[in-house]
Structure formats: C-alpha cells, structure tokens
C-alpha cells in the first residue's frame, strides 16, 4: 500500500513573517525564505534578532527593546503595610510606657534605675521603630540618605545609655572601696550623660564619614535570575556592615559588662535582665547578618 503524505505543500516560498520573526534565506533558492522566531529576550530589528540589554525587554510587537517596568518597595504592598503597622504600634506603645515612667518618676524603683538613662533608651527605641519606615517607601535620594544614616544612629541612642548603666553598676561594686570619694565624679549623673552623648556623637561622626565617602543615591539594578529591574538605594554590603559594626561592638561591650554583673546583689538585679536581653540581642544580630549576607536581592535586604 502506497504511503500518502497528508501535508499540503505551500504554494509560495516567500511567506509573510509575523511579529518577532525574521526572514532566513532558503538553502536552495536565493528568491525564497523562511521565517525564524527570535528568542524571548530578542527583538526583530532590521531583519535581525538583536538581544535586549539588561533592564530592557522586547516590546509588544517585538520590533524594539523597551525598558522594563521598575520594581520597588512601596508601602501599599501587604508585607510593607504589616511592617509599617508594627512600627507604628511600637512607637505608640513606647510612648505609653514613657508617659507612665514620667508620671511615676519619683517611685523608688524608677529613681533607682537611672531615670535619665532610661528616658534616653525610650527615645532610642522609638527611633528604631521610626527608622524602619523610610526603607518601606519608594526609593528617592532623600529616602536613601535617611535609610542609611538613621537606623545606625537610632540603635546607638538605645545602646549608649544601656552601656553606661551596666558600666556604672559594674564600676560601683568594683571601685567603691577604693574610690569612695571619686565615685560621685565617676558615676554621677553628669558623667553618665556626658558619656552617653559622647558615644552617640562618635557614631554620628563615624556614619557621616562613611556617607561622605560613598553618598547614598538611587540605583536601577537588573536581577537576571528574577528578570526584574529594581529601583533601589545604592549600598554595597561593605558599606552596610560598616554602618552597623559600631552598634554591634557597642552591644558586645554591653553584653560583656552585663555578664560581669550577673552575680551582683538582688537590689541591683536589673543587670541580670539587661544581660538576658543582650544575650538574645547578640543572637538576633548574628542571625540578621547571616540572612542579609546570604541574599543579594535588595528588596529582601530591606524586609
């Protein structure tokens, strides 16, 4: 039985190519051609398939390369809204406790806990919550500058008085017998406040120097693995770690003194609670840096 080919032969050898296709000369005839479809990231320009550069994609008709839509963090996304709500609730809760703290400022327990240092810590905690809001907005030059400087300084506002508190507790017991006359000069309110603001000012100068070396600005970066063009703040890993290394060292110093004061009398047992808090804080910092360095996607870094 003779095999019959069901394919219908073409009546012409010069078909009309569609969008995203180019004409390829036929092997046996210079007058004929066939159509070849360009690759996904190529556009048909002047009868050639031209690859679009990073950040560009073939247009609707695949006849030219168009810039990809910018992807960026915005506060109207579900995760950003959730984080913003937690930040606002954190600020509100912080100020409620600060108000109660001030109302009962003459209570013996509060008077014994270095009221002024605690007030600065409350302000620092509020600053930390507020510092998480700018990175959730669409990146601009101003937002990028605030996102770079404000978080590091806000942590220092909390850690500086905490360090002075544990240093004071440790110093009182270690030096009280030898330096009874000088204890007021070393551990009084003025030295404590002076030390706190000195630590904060050093970080401000340190962060400003980093900022002057590499100013913050917006950057359009193409992520090939995600096929996305992302609008982000220009900040490499080295700069980011440099900004937070000051606070990390300060938190380690707090942890060190808190560990030394762990066996002090019960009427100074706030050192024990500070120590437990700082142990967890160090773990959080280590986990945070590990996750940050593991990812190279800027939106993941912000979250």
Buried (B, 14 or more C-beta within 10 A) or exposed (E): EEEEEEEEEEEEEBEEBEBBBBBEEEEEEEEBBBBEBBEEBBBBBEEEBBEBEEBBBBBEEBEBBEEBEBBBBEEEBEEBEEBBEEBEEBBEEBBEEBEEBEEEEEEEEBEEEBBEBBBBBBBBBBBBBBBBBBBBBEBBEEBBBBBBBBBBBBBBBBBBBBBBBBBBBBBBBEBEEEBEEEBEEBBEEEBBBEBBBEBBEBBEEBBEEBBEEBEBEBBBBBBEEEEBBBBBBBBEEEBBEBBBEBBBEBBEBBBBBBBBBEEBEEEBEBBBEBBEBBEEBBEEBEEEBEEBEEEEBBBEBBB
